[in-house]
Amino acid sequence: MRLFNAKRIIGKLTLTAVVALSAMGIYSCSDVWNEQHPGTYYVNSGNTLATFLEDHPTGQFSDFVYILKKAGIWGEMKSYGEHTCFAPTNEAVQEYLQERYDEAIAAGKPEIANQFACLDSLPLIVVDSIAKTHLCTATFYCSDMSGDGAFPTPNMLDRYLTYMSYAETIWSAAGDTFKLKLAFRVNQQSKIIEDDDSVQNGVVQIIDKVLRPSNKFLPGLLKENPKAQRFYEALISTGLKDSLEAFQDDRYPGVSYDSTLVKFQQTGKAITYTTSVETDNGVFPEKRQFKFTMFVIPDSVLETLGVTDLASFRAYAETQYPEGAGLPDESRESSLNKFLSYHILPVYLTWDQLNTSQPDLIVNRKHLDELDVEDFYETMLPHSIMRISTPYKKESYSNPAQITESEKYGIFINRKGTLKDEDNLIPGIQIHQVVKSEDKTSSITSDALNGCYYYINEPLIYNAETRKALKVRMRIMSATLSPDFINSGARGRLRVSDKDRYTVGFLPGFCKNVECTPETEYWVRYRDANFGTIYGDEMTIKNVYDITFRLPPVPNNGTYEIRIWNNSMSSNPSACDRGVAQFYFRGKGAEWEPCGIPVDLRLSNKSPLIGWVKFGDLKDEDEIQMNEKAMRNLGYMRAPDIYKDLHKDDTNCHRKIITTQYMRADGDYYLRLRQILEAGVIPFSFIEIVPKDVYAGDEPEDRH
């Protein structure tokens, strides 16, 4: 029988030793240890995951091999394809068994404890869970990662694993010199102790603890956090707990296996997605899932607001939403229900997906101190919107080789203003990761089966003050228009190599906020630093399309201008497949209203129908403003000036003003795009919904 080993206590060097040695002059920063780090000593040539694990010279993976064989997936470790294997050592497996055994004994469940007495007694369901938790059907290399985030492809249990980076001190054998190495933890629990061991069918990341992702839904995970019990009790009382326990839409019929991402990752073959200049692999989501992000106010913060129990929580919510006072908590119109609903998004946003965070895209920004990286999300409070933004220090990018966490000011909700104009800044509410200790280890995790949660130190209230802060140009990325674009994993993948070059398509009826005819194709593409887009986001609509988007809600009653991004590809006539589209607008229950005449999406900016003049041909600011006014009179605007000369003088890229409409904060509005030629393509990066106070205010709208 495979018994677990006794626990061992391992001493650790601390930074105190570093300081002491520095004071004694024993080392210098230039005297760097040149020995090869242990993480690179085992290089594979032609080996598979199976041979790496089974024939490793240290023999330290025999327990994990036993688990993989018992789970019946050992054959995959020998097969072709791409895999990342987070391989726990024997010591890690034995420690896991001991922990589970002790937990069951402490809970008074000896029958459960006996299941963890040895590997042979583990139930098959546990073995299967352990094996699939540690395997992903895509390759992830530490050398490609920085900061904190989530691996872009879920594991074999369809769960996303997260990573957190930190600086690890590596001492020389003599103990007199050191170097710093970027190290990683997976799911905040397991340290990668040997990284990037390449094999023929993937890569191995050796970890020091067995991964234990929660199998609970988001409310169940919150229940385990002793620091957030008031918020959890309110979720139960309002019935929102039940809404947050959804995971998979069983009504979705699915697609054939040959069209799924799983098939592509295992075989490298998929259906073909073709543009006028490129051919990519096209895949479809195998499942439709419901996921959430929750912003939780810890009990300690609520206590400062006088909230100590459910009754006082309800009373506080009634001061913020008095129109819902006295209604049952379960009512969507009750004060407490409204309060909590504005703290929940129907999308799963890992830390690096709250905003575009890829250095390849951000370092090219021209106005880092004048415009935040941002996006807008609809919340679970009906007809409400949330702005999430990340301000950066412009001076941090004089040498933009890499963006580090320390260079960020943080991520904020409903922030308004810029670092450059701090006098008029509405700072917003900062988002905090639940775990952020020095060594980034904790027994508390914020990632559940169907989402995650973050801490905030102030309540989010959708009131007049918030709506005032949201009276801004809303530039909504195309890949954010439906929560299904995010929850399916289609949004946010940066193309690093050809293995990332696949585009995600959707069948009619899959996506919330989207309706289309059977002939319509619509796809969310990967991000690419060379795309003629903003933040690399692009949705491509193809064929004889007729597609309708439900627009995000506006925060205030008023007149709004609606614009859409276009890249005409006019500079490459052989690739210009854009066609001609008719746009329509309507409110809920109203008739479709054509938005002017059909729009020729093939037009170059040089066309007299657009009226664009290159910046370099305009003598001064007065001429620039005159040209921009002339373009607006023709229904166009030049591309946003947020990248260094990437788009502002591009003859292909511009914004088309679709319509100007009076919109109510409690209304539902829809934008329809219909191709009127035999076939055509419209790739767009974003939709802008702009209040009149911005596009026709006392001060001209910024060009960013």
Secondary structure, 3 states (H helix, E strand, C coil): CCECCCCCCCCCCCHHHHHHHHHHCCCCCCCCCCCCCHHHCCCCCCCCHHHHHHCCCCCCCHHHHHHHHHCCCHHHHHCCCCEEEEEECHHHHHHHHHHHHHHHHHCCCHHHHHHCCEHHHCCHHHHHHHHHHCEECCCCCHHHCCCCEECCCCECCCCCCEEEEEEEEEECCCCCCEEEEEEEEECCCEEEEEEEEEECCEEEEEECCCCCCCCCCHHHHHHCCCCCHHHHHHHHHHCHHHHCCCCECCCCCCCCHHHEHHHHHHHCCCEEEECCCCEEEEEECCCCECCEEEEECCHHHHHHCCCCCHHHHHHHHHHHCHHHCCCCCCCCCCHHHHHHHCCEECCCCCHHHCCCCCHHHHCCECCCCCCCEEEEEECCCCCCEEEEEECECHHHHCCCCCCCHHHECCCEECCECCCCCHHHCECCEEEECCCCCCCCCCCCCCEECCEEEEEECCCCCCCHHHHHHCCCCEEEEHHHCCHHHHHCCCCCCECCCHHHCEEEECCCCCCCCEEECCCCEEEECCECCCCCCCCCCCEEEEECCEEEEECCCCCCCEEEEEEEEEECCCCCHHHCCCCEEEEEEEECCCCCEECCCCEECCCCCCCCCCCCCCHHHCCCHHHHHHHHHHHHHCCEEECCCCECCCCCCCCCEEEEEEEEEEECCCCCEEEEEEECCCCEEEEECEEEEEEHHHHCCCCCCCCC
